Amino acid sequence: MSAFDPWDPAFLADPYPAYAELRARGRVHYYAPTNQWLVPHHADVSALLRDRRLGRTYQHRFTHEDFGRTPPPPEHEPFHTLNDHGMLDLEPPDHTRIRRLVSKAFTPRTVERLKPYVERLAGELVDGLVRRGGGDLLADIAEPLPVAVIAEMLGVPESDRAPLRPWSADICGMYELNPSQEAAQRAVRASVEFSGYLRELIAARRKEPGDDLISGLIAAHDEGDRLTEQEMISTCVLLLNAGHEATVNATAGGWWTLFRHPDQLAALRADHSLIPSAIEELMRYDTPLQLFERWVLDEIEIDGTTIPRGAELALLFGSANHDPAVFTDPGRLDLARADNPHISFSAGIHYCIGAPLARLELAASMRALLERAPTLTLAAEPRRKPNFVIRGLEGLQVRVG
């Protein structure tokens, strides 16, 4: 298993050969450096995402001691309080209750209503890039579009939006494998500041409700759908983080992939009807979220290997999306790929609630760039972030004209 090394720059640059090696060696592998069981095959990952013997948390059934786990240090408490009350890290019935409330903001009808705003904003951002003759596609297009959209949905005033992305990036640092003490300190600080800001915004919306998601959650609470203030804060942070992090990385990473496959980019430029299938293929080909973790709540067996209660599974999305048992010639980028059951948006009860919105944003920015910047080229080789779980670039310098 030497090829799998999530701290090796060579692995981070291209993890897919190591995944192929893992798949060839078997269906499950114990990985001592993170004390996790790696699951690399699409069929297993897909099934385990739906398996109720596993959970995103165990604290609804067990204590840390029951699981043989050391409780997080007290100084990390603000991060864990924030993280543990969001629906992504809750299990039924709490997960069901919160998701039911939030899902009202992500129905096909509400997403469709956002379409003109998303497309207008994407066009304005691309026009700015064109006027400047180029720039950083990540900072100028990929980041501001989804951050603005989710902030608009939540009702965060434009004047308050600047810290949202830095807060999110610092909090997401804790989702990497074995995060450093410095990363933990940044996450704790961001958790305190972000929570404090949202507490004030929720208080303001109680006095003066608006046509936004926070006001809607307050109204639902008042009508009997109980949501504690901490659940409301954690939900808003989760929506902001999950609502843009993958989209940012899918946008910048997707264009980096296109620049490295000029034949596919030429086909896309010649036929914009490929945009929907191109988005799915780019998310499959270089998956923005490489790994999703699950706790074993009740003993399971994978291919004759017993995985005991208390163990942690690392479901390898990036590997699953390159499994030749499911995808014909998975190492080939094919923007017209028709049969594409990638799992970049997860599956089961934790399937990404914002997937329709993410697809809308990705399509809007791609169409705007194809139509308004048809001569877009790469200006400099990008650098990857030194992250494994959340896969992304430091920036993507491009030139127009």
Secondary structure, 3 states (H helix, E strand, C coil): CCCCCCCCHHHHHCCHHHHHHHHHHCCCEEEHHHCEEEECCHHHHHHHHCCCCEECCCCCCCCCCCCCCCCCCHHHHHHHHHHHCCHHHCCCCHHHHHHHHHHHHHCHHHHHHHHHHHHHHHHHHHHHHHHCCEEEHHHHHHCHHHHHHHHHHHCCCHHHCCCHHHHHHHHHHHHCCCCCHHHHHHHHHHHHHHHHHHHHHHHHHHHCCCCCHHHHHHHHHHCCCCCCHHHHHHHHHHHHHHCCHHHHHHHHHHHHHHHCCHHHHHHHHHCHHHHHHHHHHHHHHCCCECEEEEEECCCEEECCEEECCCCEEEEEHHHHCCCCCCCCCCCCCCCCCCCCCCCCCCCHHHCCCCHHHHHHHHHHHHHHHHHHCCCCEECCCCCECCCCCECCECCCEEECC
